[in-house]
Amino acid sequence: MGKEGDWYDKNVDLKKLAQTIQQFFYDDGFSEVRMDEDQNRTWFEIQARKKGVLRTVGSSRKAIHVIVKGSPNKFNVSIGTGEWGKKFAVAALFTGGIGLIGMGLNVRFHNKLWNFIKNSVVKLENSATLTEEKKPTDTPDPLTILKQRLALGEITKKEYEDLKKALI
């Protein structure tokens, strides 16, 4: 079972989104949670796992794999799962259908996680900051701005001269 979605023009800090998803797993009681990222911060991988004998018998073992990749204004989030139906036939046979309940709970959890991710994207909209190379250059000095306004016809030559005197 997996799910995937694309987002555009949201300006989301992808690391913050990945950390938020990681915290979701901790808060939900996952025993193992791990997050990796590439050096350029264009993808983040969160892995989380719940396991145990009772989870195996009830077919409710959880191994979740979430990948966040892209850039703040064009990114993809995908969820992959594993072990959810592992030994399902054995569990159903020996537990009289308890395994079916475990599978239903896993589907419910999957939907809960997906809704959490969608809500987190909304909350983190416009959380990304400009990188150094994308920051605006130094603001031009007032005299340069004044010259530009004259060249664009926004002010007359007389207004230019008067404003220039006021600046100097």
Secondary structure as a PSIPRED ss2 file (coil, helix, strand):
# PSIPRED VFORMAT (PSIPRED V4.0)

   1 M C   1.000  0.000  0.000
   2 G E   0.000  0.000  1.000
   3 K E   0.000  0.000  1.000
   4 E E   0.000  0.000  1.000
   5 G E   0.000  0.000  1.000
   6 D E   0.000  0.000  1.000
   7 W E   0.000  0.000  1.000
   8 Y E   0.000  0.000  1.000
   9 D C   1.000  0.000  0.000
  10 K C   1.000  0.000  0.000
  11 N C   1.000  0.000  0.000
  12 V C   1.000  0.000  0.000
  13 D C   1.000  0.000  0.000
  14 L H   0.000  1.000  0.000
  15 K H   0.000  1.000  0.000
  16 K H   0.000  1.000  0.000
  17 L H   0.000  1.000  0.000
  18 A H   0.000  1.000  0.000
  19 Q H   0.000  1.000  0.000
  20 T H   0.000  1.000  0.000
  21 I H   0.000  1.000  0.000
  22 Q H   0.000  1.000  0.000
  23 Q H   0.000  1.000  0.000
  24 F H   0.000  1.000  0.000
  25 F H   0.000  1.000  0.000
  26 Y H   0.000  1.000  0.000
  27 D H   0.000  1.000  0.000
  28 D C   1.000  0.000  0.000
  29 G C   1.000  0.000  0.000
  30 F C   1.000  0.000  0.000
  31 S C   1.000  0.000  0.000
  32 E E   0.000  0.000  1.000
  33 V E   0.000  0.000  1.000
  34 R E   0.000  0.000  1.000
  35 M E   0.000  0.000  1.000
  36 D E   0.000  0.000  1.000
  37 E E   0.000  0.000  1.000
  38 D C   1.000  0.000  0.000
  39 Q C   1.000  0.000  0.000
  40 N C   1.000  0.000  0.000
  41 R C   1.000  0.000  0.000
  42 T C   1.000  0.000  0.000
  43 W E   0.000  0.000  1.000
  44 F E   0.000  0.000  1.000
  45 E E   0.000  0.000  1.000
  46 I E   0.000  0.000  1.000
  47 Q E   0.000  0.000  1.000
  48 A E   0.000  0.000  1.000
  49 R E   0.000  0.000  1.000
  50 K E   0.000  0.000  1.000
  51 K C   1.000  0.000  0.000
  52 G C   1.000  0.000  0.000
  53 V H   0.000  1.000  0.000
  54 L H   0.000  1.000  0.000
  55 R H   0.000  1.000  0.000
  56 T H   0.000  1.000  0.000
  57 V H   0.000  1.000  0.000
  58 G C   1.000  0.000  0.000
  59 S C   1.000  0.000  0.000
  60 S C   1.000  0.000  0.000
  61 R C   1.000  0.000  0.000
  62 K E   0.000  0.000  1.000
  63 A E   0.000  0.000  1.000
  64 I E   0.000  0.000  1.000
  65 H E   0.000  0.000  1.000
  66 V E   0.000  0.000  1.000
  67 I E   0.000  0.000  1.000
  68 V E   0.000  0.000  1.000
  69 K E   0.000  0.000  1.000
  70 G E   0.000  0.000  1.000
  71 S E   0.000  0.000  1.000
  72 P C   1.000  0.000  0.000
  73 N C   1.000  0.000  0.000
  74 K E   0.000  0.000  1.000
  75 F E   0.000  0.000  1.000
  76 N E   0.000  0.000  1.000
  77 V E   0.000  0.000  1.000
  78 S E   0.000  0.000  1.000
  79 I E   0.000  0.000  1.000
  80 G E   0.000  0.000  1.000
  81 T E   0.000  0.000  1.000
  82 G E   0.000  0.000  1.000
  83 E C   1.000  0.000  0.000
  84 W C   1.000  0.000  0.000
  85 G C   1.000  0.000  0.000
  86 K C   1.000  0.000  0.000
  87 K C   1.000  0.000  0.000
  88 F H   0.000  1.000  0.000
  89 A H   0.000  1.000  0.000
  90 V H   0.000  1.000  0.000
  91 A H   0.000  1.000  0.000
  92 A H   0.000  1.000  0.000
  93 L H   0.000  1.000  0.000
  94 F H   0.000  1.000  0.000
  95 T H   0.000  1.000  0.000
  96 G C   1.000  0.000  0.000
  97 G C   1.000  0.000  0.000
  98 I H   0.000  1.000  0.000
  99 G H   0.000  1.000  0.000
 100 L H   0.000  1.000  0.000
 101 I H   0.000  1.000  0.000
 102 G H   0.000  1.000  0.000
 103 M H   0.000  1.000  0.000
 104 G H   0.000  1.000  0.000
 105 L H   0.000  1.000  0.000
 106 N H   0.000  1.000  0.000
 107 V H   0.000  1.000  0.000
 108 R H   0.000  1.000  0.000
 109 F H   0.000  1.000  0.000
 110 H H   0.000  1.000  0.000
 111 N H   0.000  1.000  0.000
 112 K H   0.000  1.000  0.000
 113 L H   0.000  1.000  0.000
 114 W H   0.000  1.000  0.000
 115 N H   0.000  1.000  0.000
 116 F H   0.000  1.000  0.000
 117 I H   0.000  1.000  0.000
 118 K H   0.000  1.000  0.000
 119 N H   0.000  1.000  0.000
 120 S H   0.000  1.000  0.000
 121 V H   0.000  1.000  0.000
 122 V H   0.000  1.000  0.000
 123 K H   0.000  1.000  0.000
 124 L C   1.000  0.000  0.000
 125 E C   1.000  0.000  0.000
 126 N C   1.000  0.000  0.000
 127 S C   1.000  0.000  0.000
 128 A C   1.000  0.000  0.000
 129 T C   1.000  0.000  0.000
 130 L C   1.000  0.000  0.000
 131 T C   1.000  0.000  0.000
 132 E H   0.000  1.000  0.000
 133 E H   0.000  1.000  0.000
 134 K H   0.000  1.000  0.000
 135 K C   1.000  0.000  0.000
 136 P C   1.000  0.000  0.000
 137 T C   1.000  0.000  0.000
 138 D C   1.000  0.000  0.000
 139 T C   1.000  0.000  0.000
 140 P C   1.000  0.000  0.000
 141 D C   1.000  0.000  0.000
 142 P H   0.000  1.000  0.000
 143 L H   0.000  1.000  0.000
 144 T H   0.000  1.000  0.000
 145 I H   0.000  1.000  0.000
 146 L H   0.000  1.000  0.000
 147 K H   0.000  1.000  0.000
 148 Q H   0.000  1.000  0.000
 149 R H   0.000  1.000  0.000
 150 L H   0.000  1.000  0.000
 151 A H   0.000  1.000  0.000
 152 L C   1.000  0.000  0.000
 153 G C   1.000  0.000  0.000
 154 E C   1.000  0.000  0.000
 155 I C   1.000  0.000  0.000
 156 T C   1.000  0.000  0.000
 157 K H   0.000  1.000  0.000
 158 K H   0.000  1.000  0.000
 159 E H   0.000  1.000  0.000
 160 Y H   0.000  1.000  0.000
 161 E H   0.000  1.000  0.000
 162 D H   0.000  1.000  0.000
 163 L H   0.000  1.000  0.000
 164 K H   0.000  1.000  0.000
 165 K H   0.000  1.000  0.000
 166 A H   0.000  1.000  0.000
 167 L H   0.000  1.000  0.000
 168 I C   1.000  0.000  0.000
